[in-house]
Amino acid sequence: MKNKKAKKQILALLLVLIVAGLAGVSFYVSSMLNTTKPVAPTAPRSKPKAAEWFGGAACNTTFTVAGPSLTCVKTAHDTDTSQTPIGTVGPNKEMIYKVKVTNTGNGDLTNVKVEDILNGENQSQLTYISASENCSYASSDKKVTCTLASLAKNETKEISVRVKVSAGAANGQVIKNLAEAKTGTVSAECRSDLTVNGIVSCNDTCTSDNQCSGSLKCRSGKCRNDSCVSETDCTCPTATTTITTTATATTTARATATATATTTRSTTATATTTARATATASATPFRLPDSGVFNLPGAAAFGTGLVLTILGILFAL
């Protein structure tokens, strides 16, 4: 008994020791996780932070460098009023180059020149037509020169040049055009590249059938529908045809009779035939005879006999 009691006490003591050990390990791990140390023991702490001024305010300094500056943007358009640039142009088509010049410097500018020379890559396909009123054109070098008398700070002004693409421009050619704005020692360049697309749509200018899209044909210099060349939208009107036939027959046999018949046919005829069939059947209701072998008088007699037979057997016993 004493040995059993001693064993129980030892086990209890071991359990207490195990629990105490686990508690100690947990405390140690927790304390290590919540303790911070410098990465290098000899490295000093940075205070204040490098991004802060000693007084606590951020140290930010802004300054502006004075000087003139220009930017320009060049786009191509179908019409003068169009605001959507185009990337392709058809042969024998007119278009407008627009150049927007902006003063992005810190002061006003004067006598800003905008030059556009129409002799770049594939620009032999371009013919000068007209330009803004403050522009001039020199046919000797195909140069368009425009003058902006003044351009205030942040102000934008626009000049336009109308040109025509040659009828012989090949499909897929890229017409590259460069413009330059300059004043004094400041300048800015801007360009617009256009791809010649020889396939044009209804009522566009053409020189041959293969320039017209779909089944359209080049008729009198315009892409039109061959079935109705005069329609500028290439949509032929729907026509209804009415055919009228008049026949006159005269027969002389004791009398003269004249009959006139008029027949009108439309291009669309609809024939509807309706056939109905009505069947009516009337008959006297027919009732099938009752079936089976049940007979009430016979069943009663049979039952009575059966009961009497059973009673007789019982009395005999």
ZIKA-V505968 format. One record per residue. N is the residue number from 1. RES is the residue in one small letter. SS is DSSP state (@ for helix, = for strand, . for the rest). D_FIRST is the distance of its C-alpha to the first C-alpha in whole Angstrom. Layout:
# ZIKA-V505968
N,RES,SS,D_FIRST
N,RES,SS,D_FIRST
This chain:
# ZIKA-V505968
1,m,.,0
2,k,@,4
3,n,@,5
4,k,@,5
5,k,@,6
6,a,@,9
7,k,@,10
8,k,@,11
9,q,@,13
10,i,@,14
11,l,@,16
12,a,@,17
13,l,@,19
14,l,@,20
15,l,@,21
16,v,@,23
17,l,@,25
18,i,@,26
19,v,@,27
20,a,@,29
21,g,@,30
22,l,@,32
23,a,@,34
24,g,@,35
25,v,@,37
26,s,@,38
27,f,@,40
28,y,@,41
29,v,@,43
30,s,@,44
31,s,@,46
32,m,@,47
33,l,@,49
34,n,.,50
35,t,.,52
36,t,.,55
37,k,.,57
38,p,.,60
39,v,.,61
40,a,.,63
41,p,.,62
42,t,.,65
43,a,.,67
44,p,.,68
45,r,.,68
46,s,.,71
47,k,.,72
48,p,.,74
49,k,.,74
50,a,.,76
51,a,.,78
52,e,.,78
53,w,.,81
54,f,.,80
55,g,.,81
56,g,.,79
57,a,.,82
58,a,.,82
59,c,.,85
60,n,.,87
61,t,.,91
62,t,.,93
63,f,.,97
64,t,.,100
65,v,.,102
66,a,.,105
67,g,.,108
68,p,.,109
69,s,.,107
70,l,=,108
71,t,=,107
72,c,=,108
73,v,=,107
74,k,=,109
75,t,=,109
76,a,=,111
77,h,=,112
78,d,.,114
79,t,.,116
80,d,.,117
81,t,.,115
82,s,.,112
83,q,.,109
84,t,.,107
85,p,.,107
86,i,.,108
87,g,.,107
88,t,=,110
89,v,=,113
90,g,.,116
91,p,.,119
92,n,.,122
93,k,.,120
94,e,=,120
95,m,=,117
96,i,=,117
97,y,=,115
98,k,=,114
99,v,=,113
100,k,=,111
101,v,=,111
102,t,=,109
103,n,=,109
104,t,.,105
105,g,.,107
106,n,.,107
107,g,.,110
108,d,.,113
109,l,=,115
110,t,=,119
111,n,=,121
112,v,=,118
113,k,=,119
114,v,=,118
115,e,=,119
116,d,=,118
117,i,=,120
118,l,.,120
119,n,.,121
120,g,.,117
121,e,.,115
122,n,.,117
123,q,@,119
124,s,@,122
125,q,@,121
126,l,=,121
127,t,=,125
128,y,=,125
129,i,=,126
130,s,=,126
131,a,=,123
132,s,.,123
133,e,.,126
134,n,.,125
135,c,=,125
136,s,=,127
137,y,=,127
138,a,=,129
139,s,.,130
140,s,.,130
141,d,.,127
142,k,.,125
143,k,=,124
144,v,=,123
145,t,=,123
146,c,=,122
147,t,=,122
148,l,=,120
149,a,=,122
150,s,=,119
151,l,=,115
152,a,.,113
153,k,.,109
154,n,.,107
155,e,.,110
156,t,=,110
157,k,=,114
158,e,=,114
159,i,=,117
160,s,=,118
161,v,=,120
162,r,=,121
163,v,=,121
164,k,=,122
165,v,=,120
166,s,.,123
167,a,.,123
168,g,.,123
169,a,.,119
170,a,.,117
171,n,.,114
172,g,.,111
173,q,.,113
174,v,=,111
175,i,=,113
176,k,=,112
177,n,=,113
178,l,=,113
179,a,=,114
180,e,=,114
181,a,=,114
182,k,=,115
183,t,=,116
184,g,.,117
185,t,.,114
186,v,=,112
187,s,=,111
188,a,=,109
189,e,=,109
190,c,=,109
191,r,=,109
192,s,=,109
193,d,=,109
194,l,=,110
195,t,=,110
196,v,=,113
197,n,.,112
198,g,.,115
199,i,.,114
200,v,=,115
201,s,.,115
202,c,.,117
203,n,.,120
204,d,.,119
205,t,=,122
206,c,.,122
207,t,.,125
208,s,.,124
209,d,@,122
210,n,@,119
211,q,@,118
212,c,=,117
213,s,.,114
214,g,.,113
215,s,.,116
216,l,.,118
217,k,=,122
218,c,=,124
219,r,=,127
220,s,.,129
221,g,.,127
222,k,=,124
223,c,=,121
224,r,=,122
225,n,.,121
226,d,@,124
227,s,@,124
228,c,@,125
229,v,.,126
230,s,.,127
231,e,.,124
232,t,.,122
233,d,.,119
234,c,.,119
235,t,.,118
236,c,.,121
237,p,.,122
238,t,.,121
239,a,.,125
240,t,.,125
241,t,.,128
242,t,=,131
243,i,=,133
244,t,=,136
245,t,=,138
246,t,=,142
247,a,=,144
248,t,=,147
249,a,=,149
250,t,=,152
251,t,=,153
252,t,=,157
253,a,.,157
254,r,.,160
255,a,.,157
256,t,=,156
257,a,=,152
258,t,=,150
259,a,=,146
260,t,=,144
261,a,=,141
262,t,=,138
263,t,=,135
264,t,=,132
265,r,=,129
266,s,=,126
267,t,.,124
268,t,.,121
269,a,.,122
270,t,.,119
271,a,.,120
272,t,.,118
273,t,.,118
274,t,.,116
275,a,.,116
276,r,.,115
277,a,.,115
278,t,.,115
279,a,.,114
280,t,.,114
281,a,.,113
282,s,.,113
283,a,.,113
284,t,.,112
285,p,.,108
286,f,.,107
287,r,.,105
288,l,.,103
289,p,.,103
290,d,.,100
291,s,.,98
292,g,.,96
293,v,.,97
294,f,.,96
295,n,.,98
296,l,@,98
297,p,@,100
298,g,@,99
299,a,@,95
300,a,@,96
301,a,@,98
302,f,@,95
303,g,@,92
304,t,@,94
305,g,@,95
306,l,@,91
307,v,@,90
308,l,@,92
309,t,@,91
310,i,@,88
311,l,@,89
312,g,@,91
313,i,@,88
314,l,@,86
315,f,@,89
316,a,@,89
317,l,.,86
